[in-house]
Amino acid sequence: MNLLVIGTGYVGSTTAMVFAELGWKVTGLDVDAHKINQLGQGILHFYEPGLEELIRKHIQSGQMKFTTDKDKAIQENDIIFICVGTPSLPDGSADLRFVKEVAEEIGQKMNGYKLVVTKSTVPVGTQELIASWIKAAQEQQYPFDAASNPEFLREGKAVEDALNPDRIIIGTPSERAANQLKALYHSFICPVVVTSPRTAEFIKYASNAFLATKISYINELARLCDKLNVNVKEVASGIGLDPRIGPSFLQAGIGYGGSCFPKDVSALILTAKHNNIELSVLEKVMQVNQTQHSYLTDKARERLGSFSDKKIAILGLAFKPDTDDIREAPSLRIIESLLDERAQLTLYDPVAVLPNDVKYASVAVCMEVEEALQDADAVFLCTEWPTIRSIDWSKMKQVMARGNVFDGRNLLNAQHMKALGYYYQSIGSND
Ligand code: UGA
């Protein structure tokens, strides 16, 4: 089977790689000629461990190719995956502009039966819209099926997740489409759930919203742990041993970021509102997340008096390790509030870079942890990169001007840090 993947961002590139690994011939299509040119040479335009090597392998073997030629790509491939972006509109709803453009192009260019599958995270009911957009754009009424097949990849772990899925969700009323998709994935040993497109679309939002709920739940408990001298890391391990709860997504910190959880939680709340349902639990999840970064800056302000003219180091910019993605990164919110209060900032991240925005112009970007910590009055740990996890804090005591450590990812042991002479504050693990 020959497959076309439209959109070569993080989801599209990973999806194309997976199908090439599974032995199918895959074409990646994008409107961005520069991106396609780079991908054709095996160069990835974002940081995702292990992905570039696999893409390069499949380009060399002829299993995978990249193009900007829409007409040819749509006509040569019978199974088409839509992997374009669905950014948030100002009201929090998903912007389906790119999905619509692609659906209309498929409708205009198709030359026979096509199975059109959506990987992008789209609101419930989008599959029906896609089918109507394709139909309306068709000059000749060729048959087609539209299906939903949401992805569950984590950035930074996309290769691992994509090659070891824990489930495959196929949303389609068509037996032909379901069988084609099952055949595509036949080498994977995991449950395959065939359901309606609406249910498949809902499963994706419900999964992300549930994981976000776990994070806000533990983050809010962490605030109480601080008051009660209880260690939230031990609480998370203790409750996580119950298989009904599970240990994952219970790391307290400065909140969740990225291109998925914030966007998907608010889109689901909005969908509910449009249907006169209040998702009060998720509204709280969002509120807790929006205040989690200031929980740590408040602690720092209490200690330092004011941030004005204090030299403060920020270690970690990416919204999580193993990615250069800074979308909705909690570090940015911390940086902005410190800059608003006229702190002097130094920043270290091994991969991610600040946006080219004038508001960050005064931040001194450092190539090494030690450079960022030089003469600092305080440090915020914002991302759990290995280079930040493994800092030799006994050495850094001489490097910093004052030993104030605000640990936004609960990386360090409070007793050890205090024994080294630091003033140490984390999110619920200060004992
Ligand atoms: C998330 C989901 O985990 C994927 O299953 C999903 O496919 C993806 O969204 C998507 O919809 O495309 P991702 O956003 O890449 O993946 O990253 P996560 O590993 O889920 O982390 C999200 C945020 O939560 C990060 O800021 C991370 O630091 C934070 N987090 C995660 C915590 O604060 N505590 C935790 O215990 C876990």
Boltz pocket constraint, residues with backbone or C-beta under 6 A from the ligand:
constraints:
  - pocket:
      binder: B
      contacts: [[A, 121], [A, 151], [A, 152], [A, 153], [A, 154], [A, 155], [A, 156], [A, 208], [A, 211], [A, 215], [A, 248], [A, 249], [A, 250], [A, 251], [A, 252], [A, 253], [A, 254], [A, 255], [A, 256], [A, 257], [A, 258], [A, 259], [A, 260], [A, 261], [A, 319], [A, 320]]
      max_distance: 6.0
